[in-house]
């Protein structure tokens, strides 16, 4: 059985070698008689094929470049049109901020600490402390206020904590806190 396998391999290699030699032999014999005729057509065909491939690739790339240029031009014209369509500014002070884009509100805690410190400082000028009042760490009064844009009090200050006016010394603290807010805010 191993001999049969070797015979098939020998026949395969024998068949492959003449095929390679035949292709080499034919071009060598044909150029001897008409060298320019047979060499020119094979040269022209590969050149045409080579030229066609780069042309088709460059055509595809040119198409993409043209498409990109068209998109850029369209985007620029849309930007210009949006700027031209903006309404003229209004000179009335009440409507100044109407046409400007508004910023996101978020949680609205960005200025809380600085606003709180400014309120404490301003109200502290009007606070009348007396020795007969409870200690500072025992005072817990929360007041809700609304302010105008200029910083003045908008409406009346309302008591949040405690919910109602206490009686006695704690009532005095709440009353003085409300008075300080109303006078200095």
Secondary structure as a PSIPRED ss2 file (coil, helix, strand):
# PSIPRED VFORMAT (PSIPRED V4.0)

   1 X C   1.000  0.000  0.000
   2 X H   0.000  1.000  0.000
   3 X H   0.000  1.000  0.000
   4 X H   0.000  1.000  0.000
   5 X H   0.000  1.000  0.000
   6 X H   0.000  1.000  0.000
   7 X H   0.000  1.000  0.000
   8 X H   0.000  1.000  0.000
   9 X H   0.000  1.000  0.000
  10 X H   0.000  1.000  0.000
  11 X H   0.000  1.000  0.000
  12 X H   0.000  1.000  0.000
  13 X H   0.000  1.000  0.000
  14 X H   0.000  1.000  0.000
  15 X H   0.000  1.000  0.000
  16 X H   0.000  1.000  0.000
  17 X H   0.000  1.000  0.000
  18 X H   0.000  1.000  0.000
  19 X H   0.000  1.000  0.000
  20 X H   0.000  1.000  0.000
  21 X H   0.000  1.000  0.000
  22 X H   0.000  1.000  0.000
  23 X H   0.000  1.000  0.000
  24 X H   0.000  1.000  0.000
  25 X H   0.000  1.000  0.000
  26 X H   0.000  1.000  0.000
  27 X H   0.000  1.000  0.000
  28 X H   0.000  1.000  0.000
  29 X H   0.000  1.000  0.000
  30 X H   0.000  1.000  0.000
  31 X H   0.000  1.000  0.000
  32 X H   0.000  1.000  0.000
  33 X H   0.000  1.000  0.000
  34 X C   1.000  0.000  0.000
  35 X H   0.000  1.000  0.000
  36 X H   0.000  1.000  0.000
  37 X H   0.000  1.000  0.000
  38 X H   0.000  1.000  0.000
  39 X H   0.000  1.000  0.000
  40 X H   0.000  1.000  0.000
  41 X H   0.000  1.000  0.000
  42 X H   0.000  1.000  0.000
  43 X H   0.000  1.000  0.000
  44 X H   0.000  1.000  0.000
  45 X H   0.000  1.000  0.000
  46 X H   0.000  1.000  0.000
  47 X H   0.000  1.000  0.000
  48 X H   0.000  1.000  0.000
  49 X H   0.000  1.000  0.000
  50 X H   0.000  1.000  0.000
  51 X H   0.000  1.000  0.000
  52 X H   0.000  1.000  0.000
  53 X H   0.000  1.000  0.000
  54 X H   0.000  1.000  0.000
  55 X H   0.000  1.000  0.000
  56 X H   0.000  1.000  0.000
  57 X H   0.000  1.000  0.000
  58 X H   0.000  1.000  0.000
  59 X H   0.000  1.000  0.000
  60 X H   0.000  1.000  0.000
  61 X H   0.000  1.000  0.000
  62 X H   0.000  1.000  0.000
  63 X H   0.000  1.000  0.000
  64 X H   0.000  1.000  0.000
  65 X H   0.000  1.000  0.000
  66 X H   0.000  1.000  0.000
  67 X H   0.000  1.000  0.000
  68 X H   0.000  1.000  0.000
  69 X H   0.000  1.000  0.000
  70 X H   0.000  1.000  0.000
  71 X H   0.000  1.000  0.000
  72 X H   0.000  1.000  0.000
  73 X H   0.000  1.000  0.000
  74 X H   0.000  1.000  0.000
  75 X H   0.000  1.000  0.000
  76 X H   0.000  1.000  0.000
  77 X H   0.000  1.000  0.000
  78 X H   0.000  1.000  0.000
  79 X H   0.000  1.000  0.000
  80 X H   0.000  1.000  0.000
  81 X H   0.000  1.000  0.000
  82 X H   0.000  1.000  0.000
  83 X H   0.000  1.000  0.000
  84 X H   0.000  1.000  0.000
  85 X C   1.000  0.000  0.000
  86 X C   1.000  0.000  0.000
  87 X C   1.000  0.000  0.000
  88 X C   1.000  0.000  0.000
  89 X C   1.000  0.000  0.000
  90 X C   1.000  0.000  0.000
  91 X C   1.000  0.000  0.000
  92 X C   1.000  0.000  0.000
  93 X H   0.000  1.000  0.000
  94 X H   0.000  1.000  0.000
  95 X H   0.000  1.000  0.000
  96 X C   1.000  0.000  0.000
  97 X C   1.000  0.000  0.000
  98 X C   1.000  0.000  0.000
  99 X C   1.000  0.000  0.000
 100 X C   1.000  0.000  0.000
 101 X C   1.000  0.000  0.000
 102 X C   1.000  0.000  0.000
 103 X C   1.000  0.000  0.000
 104 X C   1.000  0.000  0.000
 105 X C   1.000  0.000  0.000
 106 X C   1.000  0.000  0.000
 107 X C   1.000  0.000  0.000
 108 X C   1.000  0.000  0.000
 109 X C   1.000  0.000  0.000
 110 X C   1.000  0.000  0.000
 111 X C   1.000  0.000  0.000
 112 X H   0.000  1.000  0.000
 113 X H   0.000  1.000  0.000
 114 X H   0.000  1.000  0.000
 115 X H   0.000  1.000  0.000
 116 X H   0.000  1.000  0.000
 117 X H   0.000  1.000  0.000
 118 X H   0.000  1.000  0.000
 119 X H   0.000  1.000  0.000
 120 X H   0.000  1.000  0.000
 121 X H   0.000  1.000  0.000
 122 X H   0.000  1.000  0.000
 123 X H   0.000  1.000  0.000
 124 X H   0.000  1.000  0.000
 125 X H   0.000  1.000  0.000
 126 X H   0.000  1.000  0.000
 127 X C   1.000  0.000  0.000
 128 X C   1.000  0.000  0.000
 129 X C   1.000  0.000  0.000
 130 X C   1.000  0.000  0.000
 131 X C   1.000  0.000  0.000
 132 X C   1.000  0.000  0.000
 133 X C   1.000  0.000  0.000
 134 X C   1.000  0.000  0.000
 135 X C   1.000  0.000  0.000
 136 X H   0.000  1.000  0.000
 137 X H   0.000  1.000  0.000
 138 X H   0.000  1.000  0.000
 139 X C   1.000  0.000  0.000
 140 X C   1.000  0.000  0.000
 141 X C   1.000  0.000  0.000
 142 X E   0.000  0.000  1.000
 143 X E   0.000  0.000  1.000
 144 X E   0.000  0.000  1.000
 145 X C   1.000  0.000  0.000
 146 X C   1.000  0.000  0.000
 147 X E   0.000  0.000  1.000
 148 X C   1.000  0.000  0.000
 149 X C   1.000  0.000  0.000
 150 X C   1.000  0.000  0.000
 151 X C   1.000  0.000  0.000
 152 X C   1.000  0.000  0.000
 153 X E   0.000  0.000  1.000
 154 X C   1.000  0.000  0.000
 155 X C   1.000  0.000  0.000
 156 X C   1.000  0.000  0.000
 157 X C   1.000  0.000  0.000
 158 X E   0.000  0.000  1.000
 159 X E   0.000  0.000  1.000
 160 X E   0.000  0.000  1.000
 161 X E   0.000  0.000  1.000
 162 X C   1.000  0.000  0.000
 163 X C   1.000  0.000  0.000
 164 X C   1.000  0.000  0.000
 165 X C   1.000  0.000  0.000
 166 X C   1.000  0.000  0.000
 167 X C   1.000  0.000  0.000
 168 X C   1.000  0.000  0.000
 169 X H   0.000  1.000  0.000
 170 X H   0.000  1.000  0.000
 171 X H   0.000  1.000  0.000
 172 X H   0.000  1.000  0.000
 173 X H   0.000  1.000  0.000
 174 X H   0.000  1.000  0.000
 175 X H   0.000  1.000  0.000
 176 X H   0.000  1.000  0.000
 177 X H   0.000  1.000  0.000
 178 X H   0.000  1.000  0.000
 179 X H   0.000  1.000  0.000
 180 X H   0.000  1.000  0.000
 181 X H   0.000  1.000  0.000
 182 X H   0.000  1.000  0.000
 183 X H   0.000  1.000  0.000
 184 X H   0.000  1.000  0.000
 185 X C   1.000  0.000  0.000
